[in-house]
């Protein structure tokens, strides 16, 4: 019994520990499960953060490798190539002269393709890059040589273009020429980014020739100089100054782009044995760089101001002026209205209207008040041609001024107009509508009762050397006339028709 009780007790004792152990196990598993929830979430967040951080790092590394130009830069080769392009003598001088003639001919003939060809062979870019590089690396000797060669190139270019346009008989103002007389903000941007692309291409190991050619076309250094020569040859100082202004913009911003790129690429400064001399040269180079950047900044600001003024003026005209409804047949002449920036003076907006209806004063004052809402038009002067004060004499004076302004264009087309008028007059003599056939037929019937039918047509003849148009009348005579009488009367009718129509080529034939 005791043994049984012991066994039962042992069984009971064994059950309890087992149950407790299972409960403890469950509790432990529960706790372990609770403890494991938080660490799992934390590790996931940390893993996401690590992945995102790695992605950003990879993206940053990708763009650094994509945009980095320092690793593949050959500084010595770049300096050597730029310095070698600075000298202006021998072959380079003749290449420049040829490119000037090609550009001048292209501008004169209004041929874009020829002008592009001249840009490609022009050696003007060399000294400009030399100026920018010498300022960046503190090389006063290279700067001196670059400025000297650049001055010689510019003077020779203008002189050659001047002589060409002075001596060449055809000197019409083509659109290619006029496009180089009024630079705007786009020319500044083209020069700066073109110069930047050129220097980067020069600095790369294995120069990208296509980039150099593209920059030569985009920046267009040669055509403005040729336009300066054209303006001087015609005595038009405005054309010359406008083209020289465009060339100055291109030169300054290409040199500025060269300076900035080489500074970013950390080209080594030129070292001098004399520390005082090195310091003095460095100071001079820095001063010169600042002096170059000042007009560049001033030019950019002025061109930007003019561009903003013209944009606002066009907006004002389109949105405020053109919306005005005329009661009659009046309208605005866009072609002859002018927007003048006038540096140093008040800008002017001149609007030209045509028609009998006057622009009321209250409308004019409304337009002037609306101009005050534009930041760049507040100081502008509004001139209205064709308003209330436009009397007959004023209109006549305006038309006279317009004619004088367009006289050269009219004269250049006179010969072509004369040729066309002569051809029209010649052809009109033989046109069907110019022959009064009804009148002629009535007169012929009165004078020649023997005619039964009369026809007319223009007959084209050729002897294989020239072709002519012959007015021809076809006659059918009465059968009662014999052959000799028909021939005699036909000849008499032909003579009369030649006198009547004032044309000796008129012929009369018999119906077959």
ABEGO torsion letter per residue (X at the ends): XAAAAAAAAAAAAAAAAAAAAAAAAAAAAAAAAAAAAAAAAAAAAAAAAAAAAAAAAAAAAAAAAAABAAAABBAAAAAAAAAAAABBBEAAAAAAAAAAAAAAAAAAAGBAAAAAAAAAABAAAAAAAAAAAAAAAGBAAAAAAAAAAAAAAAAAAAAAAAAAAAABABABBBAAAAAAABBBAAAAAAAAAAAAAAAAAAABBGBBAAAAAAAAAAAGAAAAAAAAAAAAAAGBAAAAAAAAAAAAAAAAAAAAAAAAAAAAAGBBBBBBABAAAAAAAAAAAAAAAAAAAAAAAAAAAAAAAAAAAAAAAAAAAAAAAAABBBABABBBBAAABBBBAGBGBBBBBBBBBBEABBBBAAAAAAAAAAAAABAAAAABBBBBBGBAABBAAAAAAAAAAAAAAAAAAAAAAAAAAAAAAAAAAAAAAABAAABBAAAAAAAAAAABAABABBBBBBBBBBAGABBBBBBBBBBBBBAABBAAAAAAAAAAAAAAAAAAAGBAABBBBBBX
